[in-house]
Amino acid sequence: MNPLDHFIKRELKIRCYGRYVDDMYLIHKDKNVLKQAITQIRDFLKNKLKLTLHPKKIYLQPITNGFLFLGAFILPHRIYPGRRIVGNFRQAVFKPDKDTAKQANRITSYKGLFSHFDCYKMTKKWTGD
């Protein structure tokens, strides 16, 4: 997939691009550039890597709507944890494990994860820290 990364960055000149395994996002201010990029990426994958894009998993939308990527909900200038992660954290807080050491580790793990997101108030409210 490294050739795809170089193709998107160097040939298509899309600066805001991210990929993890088979999930990717492209951000550009011009919708037509993105439409052309989809066609070019589809051709590149087919011809060079013998892969295909799933036709129903391509979403074009304004960046102000935000998007879910790898468990994070990404908006301009901020990143929040996704609903599943928040729900799991809520369950860890409000339905604690009987083993206090394990429970402390669960909460510490979520706090570490949440340090990468913009959710300080939620963490403080639920844990009292």
MIRO-140905 format. One line per 2 residues: number of its first residue (from 1); for each residue y, z, x of N, C-alpha, C. Coordinates in Angstrom, 1 decimal, always signed. Layout:
# MIRO-140905
NUM) Y Z X Y Z X Y Z X; ... .
END
This chain:
# MIRO-140905
1) -1.2 +0.0 +0.8 +0.0 +0.0 +0.0 +1.3 +0.0 +0.9; +1.1 +0.3 +2.2 +2.3 +0.2 +3.0 +3.0 -1.1 +3.0 .
3) +2.2 -2.3 +3.0 +2.9 -3.6 +2.9 +3.8 -3.7 +1.6; +3.3 -3.1 +0.5 +4.1 -3.1 -0.7 +5.4 -2.3 -0.5 .
5) +5.4 -1.1 +0.2 +6.6 -0.4 +0.4 +7.6 -1.2 +1.2; +7.1 -1.9 +2.3 +8.0 -2.7 +3.1 +8.5 -3.9 +2.3 .
7) +7.7 -4.5 +1.5 +8.2 -5.6 +0.6 +9.3 -5.1 -0.3; +9.1 -4.0 -1.0 +10.2 -3.6 -1.9 +11.4 -3.2 -1.2 .
9) +11.3 -2.5 -0.1 +12.5 -2.1 +0.7 +13.2 -3.2 +1.4; +12.5 -4.0 +2.1 +13.0 -5.1 +3.0 +13.3 -6.4 +2.3 .
11) +12.3 -6.8 +1.5 +12.5 -8.1 +0.8 +13.3 -8.1 -0.5; +13.0 -7.1 -1.3 +13.7 -6.9 -2.6 +15.0 -6.2 -2.4 .
13) +15.1 -5.4 -1.3 +16.3 -4.6 -1.0 +16.6 -3.6 -2.1; +15.6 -3.0 -2.6 +15.8 -1.9 -3.6 +15.8 -0.6 -2.8 .
15) +16.9 +0.1 -2.8 +17.1 +1.3 -2.0 +16.4 +2.5 -2.6; +16.6 +2.6 -3.9 +16.0 +3.8 -4.6 +14.6 +3.5 -5.1 .
17) +13.7 +3.8 -4.3 +12.3 +3.5 -4.6 +11.4 +4.7 -4.1; +10.4 +5.0 -4.9 +9.5 +6.1 -4.5 +8.1 +5.7 -5.0 .
19) +7.1 +6.1 -4.2 +5.8 +5.9 -4.6 +4.9 +7.0 -4.1; +3.9 +7.4 -4.9 +2.9 +8.3 -4.5 +1.6 +7.7 -5.0 .
21) +0.7 +7.3 -4.1 -0.6 +6.7 -4.5 -0.3 +5.5 -5.3; -0.6 +5.5 -6.6 -0.4 +4.3 -7.4 +0.7 +4.5 -8.4 .
23) +1.5 +5.5 -8.3 +2.7 +5.7 -9.2 +3.9 +5.4 -8.4; +4.8 +4.7 -9.0 +6.1 +4.3 -8.3 +7.2 +4.3 -9.3 .
25) +8.4 +4.4 -8.7 +9.6 +4.2 -9.5 +10.6 +3.3 -8.7; +11.4 +2.6 -9.4 +12.5 +1.8 -8.8 +13.7 +2.0 -9.6 .
27) +14.8 +2.3 -8.9 +16.1 +2.6 -9.6 +17.1 +1.6 -9.1; +17.8 +0.9 -10.0 +18.8 -0.1 -9.6 +19.8 -0.1 -10.8 .
29) +21.1 -0.4 -10.5 +22.1 -0.4 -11.5 +22.0 -1.6 -12.4; +21.4 -2.7 -11.9 +21.3 -4.0 -12.6 +19.9 -4.1 -13.2 .
31) +19.8 -4.2 -14.5 +18.5 -4.3 -15.2 +17.8 -5.7 -14.8; +18.6 -6.7 -14.7 +18.0 -8.0 -14.3 +17.3 -8.0 -12.9 .
33) +17.9 -7.3 -12.0 +17.3 -7.1 -10.7 +15.9 -6.5 -10.8; +15.8 -5.4 -11.7 +14.6 -4.8 -11.9 +13.5 -5.7 -12.6 .
35) +14.0 -6.5 -13.5 +13.1 -7.4 -14.2 +12.5 -8.4 -13.2; +13.4 -8.9 -12.4 +12.9 -9.9 -11.3 +12.0 -9.2 -10.4 .
37) +12.3 -7.9 -10.0 +11.5 -7.2 -9.1 +10.1 -7.0 -9.6; +10.0 -6.7 -10.9 +8.6 -6.5 -11.5 +7.8 -7.8 -11.3 .
39) +8.4 -8.9 -11.6 +7.6 -10.2 -11.4 +7.2 -10.4 -10.0; +8.2 -10.1 -9.1 +7.9 -10.3 -7.6 +6.8 -9.3 -7.1 .
41) +6.9 -8.1 -7.6 +5.9 -7.1 -7.2 +4.5 -7.5 -7.7; +4.5 -7.9 -9.0 +3.2 -8.3 -9.6 +2.6 -9.5 -8.8 .
43) +3.4 -10.5 -8.4 +2.9 -11.6 -7.6 +2.5 -11.1 -6.2; +3.2 -10.2 -5.6 +2.9 -9.7 -4.3 +1.6 -8.9 -4.3 .
45) +1.4 -8.1 -5.3 +0.2 -7.3 -5.4 -1.0 -8.2 -5.6; -0.8 -9.2 -6.5 -2.0 -10.1 -6.8 -2.3 -11.0 -5.6 .
47) -1.4 -11.5 -4.9 -1.6 -12.5 -3.8 -2.0 -11.8 -2.5; -1.3 -10.7 -2.2 -1.5 -10.0 -0.8 -2.5 -8.9 -0.9 .
49) -2.5 -8.1 -1.9 -3.4 -6.9 -1.9 -4.5 -7.0 -3.0; -4.5 -8.1 -3.7 -5.6 -8.3 -4.7 -5.6 -7.1 -5.8 .
51) -4.4 -6.7 -6.2 -4.3 -5.6 -7.1 -3.4 -6.1 -8.3; -3.5 -5.4 -9.4 -2.6 -5.7 -10.6 -1.9 -4.5 -11.1 .
53) -0.7 -4.8 -11.7 +0.1 -3.8 -12.4 -0.5 -3.7 -13.8; -0.5 -2.4 -14.3 -0.9 -2.2 -15.7 +0.2 -2.7 -16.6 .
55) +0.0 -3.6 -17.5 +1.1 -4.2 -18.3 +1.8 -3.2 -19.2; +1.1 -2.2 -19.6 +1.6 -1.2 -20.6 +2.2 +0.0 -19.9 .
57) +2.3 +0.0 -18.6 +2.8 +1.2 -17.9 +4.0 +0.9 -17.1; +4.8 +0.0 -17.6 +6.1 -0.4 -17.0 +7.2 +0.0 -18.0 .
59) +8.1 +0.9 -17.6 +9.2 +1.3 -18.5 +10.5 +1.0 -17.9; +11.3 +0.3 -18.6 +12.7 +0.0 -18.2 +13.6 +0.9 -19.1 .
61) +14.4 +1.7 -18.5 +15.3 +2.6 -19.3 +16.5 +3.0 -18.5; +17.5 +3.4 -19.1 +18.7 +3.9 -18.3 +18.3 +5.2 -17.6 .
63) +18.8 +5.4 -16.4 +18.5 +6.5 -15.6 +19.0 +7.8 -16.2; +20.0 +7.7 -17.1 +20.5 +8.9 -17.7 +19.5 +9.5 -18.7 .
65) +18.5 +8.7 -19.1 +17.4 +9.3 -19.9 +16.4 +10.2 -19.1; +16.4 +9.9 -17.8 +15.5 +10.7 -16.9 +14.1 +10.1 -17.0 .
67) +13.2 +10.6 -16.1 +11.9 +10.1 -16.2 +11.0 +11.2 -15.5; +9.7 +11.2 -16.0 +8.7 +12.1 -15.5 +8.0 +11.4 -14.3 .
69) +7.9 +12.1 -13.2 +7.2 +11.6 -12.0 +6.6 +12.7 -11.2; +5.3 +12.7 -11.1 +4.5 +13.7 -10.4 +4.8 +15.1 -10.9 .
71) +4.9 +15.3 -12.2 +5.1 +16.7 -12.7 +6.5 +17.2 -12.7; +7.4 +16.3 -12.3 +8.9 +16.7 -12.3 +9.6 +15.7 -13.3 .
73) +10.6 +16.3 -14.0 +11.4 +15.5 -14.8 +12.7 +15.2 -14.0; +13.0 +14.0 -13.7 +14.1 +13.6 -12.8 +15.2 +13.1 -13.6 .
75) +16.4 +13.6 -13.4 +17.6 +13.2 -14.0 +18.6 +13.0 -12.8; +19.7 +12.2 -13.1 +20.7 +12.1 -12.0 +21.2 +13.5 -11.6 .
77) +21.1 +13.8 -10.3 +21.7 +15.0 -9.7 +20.9 +16.3 -10.0; +19.7 +16.2 -10.6 +18.9 +17.4 -10.8 +17.5 +17.0 -11.1 .
79) +16.6 +18.0 -10.8 +15.2 +17.8 -11.0 +14.6 +19.1 -11.7; +13.9 +18.9 -12.8 +13.3 +20.0 -13.5 +11.8 +19.9 -13.4 .
81) +11.1 +21.1 -13.6 +9.7 +21.0 -13.7 +9.3 +20.4 -15.0; +8.2 +19.7 -15.0 +7.7 +19.1 -16.3 +7.2 +20.1 -17.2 .
83) +7.0 +19.7 -18.5 +6.6 +20.6 -19.5 +5.3 +21.3 -19.3; +4.3 +20.6 -18.7 +3.0 +21.2 -18.5 +3.1 +22.3 -17.5 .
85) +3.9 +22.1 -16.4 +4.1 +23.1 -15.4 +4.8 +24.3 -15.9; +5.8 +24.1 -16.7 +6.5 +25.2 -17.4 +5.6 +26.0 -18.3 .
87) +4.8 +25.3 -19.1 +3.9 +25.9 -20.0 +2.8 +26.8 -19.3; +2.3 +26.2 -18.1 +1.4 +27.0 -17.3 +2.0 +28.2 -16.7 .
89) +3.3 +28.1 -16.3 +4.0 +29.3 -15.7 +4.2 +30.3 -16.8; +4.6 +29.9 -18.0 +4.8 +30.8 -19.1 +3.6 +31.6 -19.4 .
91) +2.4 +30.8 -19.4 +1.2 +31.5 -19.7 +0.8 +32.5 -18.6; +1.1 +32.2 -17.3 +0.9 +33.1 -16.2 +1.7 +34.3 -16.3 .
93) +2.9 +34.2 -16.9 +3.8 +35.4 -17.0 +3.5 +36.2 -18.2; +3.3 +35.6 -19.3 +3.1 +36.3 -20.6 +1.6 +36.7 -20.9 .
95) +0.7 +36.1 -20.2 -0.7 +36.4 -20.4 -1.3 +36.7 -19.0; -0.9 +37.8 -18.4 -1.2 +38.1 -17.0 -2.7 +38.3 -16.8 .
97) -3.2 +38.0 -15.6 -4.6 +38.2 -15.1 -4.8 +39.7 -15.0; -6.0 +40.2 -15.3 -6.3 +41.6 -15.1 -6.3 +42.0 -13.6 .
99) -6.6 +41.1 -12.8 -6.6 +41.4 -11.3 -5.2 +41.3 -10.8; -4.6 +42.4 -10.5 -3.1 +42.4 -10.1 -2.8 +41.6 -8.9 .
101) -3.7 +41.6 -7.9 -3.5 +40.8 -6.7 -3.5 +39.3 -7.1; -4.4 +38.9 -7.9 -4.5 +37.5 -8.3 -3.2 +37.1 -9.1 .
103) -2.8 +38.0 -10.0 -1.6 +37.8 -10.8 -0.4 +37.6 -9.9; -0.2 +38.5 -8.9 +0.9 +38.4 -8.0 +0.9 +37.1 -7.3 .
105) -0.3 +36.6 -6.9 -0.4 +35.4 -6.2 +0.0 +34.2 -7.1; -0.4 +34.3 -8.3 -0.1 +33.2 -9.3 +1.5 +33.1 -9.4 .
107) +2.1 +34.2 -9.6 +3.6 +34.2 -9.8 +4.3 +33.7 -8.6; +3.8 +34.2 -7.4 +4.4 +33.8 -6.1 +4.3 +32.3 -5.9 .
109) +3.1 +31.8 -6.3 +2.8 +30.4 -6.2 +3.8 +29.5 -7.0; +4.0 +30.0 -8.3 +4.9 +29.2 -9.2 +6.3 +29.4 -8.7 .
111) +6.7 +30.5 -8.2 +8.1 +30.7 -7.6 +8.3 +29.7 -6.4; +7.3 +29.6 -5.6 +7.4 +28.6 -4.5 +7.5 +27.2 -5.0 .
113) +6.7 +26.8 -6.0 +6.8 +25.5 -6.6 +8.2 +25.3 -7.2; +8.7 +26.3 -7.9 +10.0 +26.1 -8.6 +11.2 +26.2 -7.7 .
115) +11.0 +26.6 -6.5 +12.1 +26.5 -5.5 +12.5 +25.1 -5.2; +11.7 +24.1 -5.6 +12.0 +22.7 -5.4 +12.7 +22.1 -6.6 .
117) +12.8 +22.9 -7.6 +13.4 +22.4 -8.9 +14.7 +23.1 -9.2; +15.5 +22.6 -10.1 +16.7 +23.3 -10.6 +16.3 +24.1 -11.8 .
119) +15.7 +25.3 -11.6 +15.3 +26.1 -12.7 +15.4 +27.6 -12.3; +16.4 +28.0 -11.6 +16.5 +29.4 -11.1 +16.7 +30.3 -12.3 .
121) +17.5 +30.0 -13.3 +17.7 +30.8 -14.4 +16.4 +31.1 -15.2; +15.6 +30.1 -15.4 +14.4 +30.3 -16.2 +13.4 +31.2 -15.4 .
123) +13.3 +31.0 -14.1 +12.4 +31.9 -13.3 +12.9 +33.3 -13.3; +14.2 +33.5 -13.2 +14.8 +34.8 -13.1 +14.6 +35.5 -14.5 .
125) +14.8 +34.8 -15.6 +14.7 +35.3 -16.9 +13.3 +35.8 -17.2; +12.3 +35.0 -16.8 +10.9 +35.3 -17.2 +10.2 +36.3 -16.3 .
127) +10.7 +36.4 -15.0 +10.1 +37.3 -14.1 +10.9 +38.5 -13.8; +12.2 +38.4 -14.1 +13.1 +39.6 -13.8 +13.5 +39.6 -12.4 .
129) +13.2 +38.7 -11.6 +13.6 +38.7 -10.2 +14.9 +37.9 -10.0 .
END
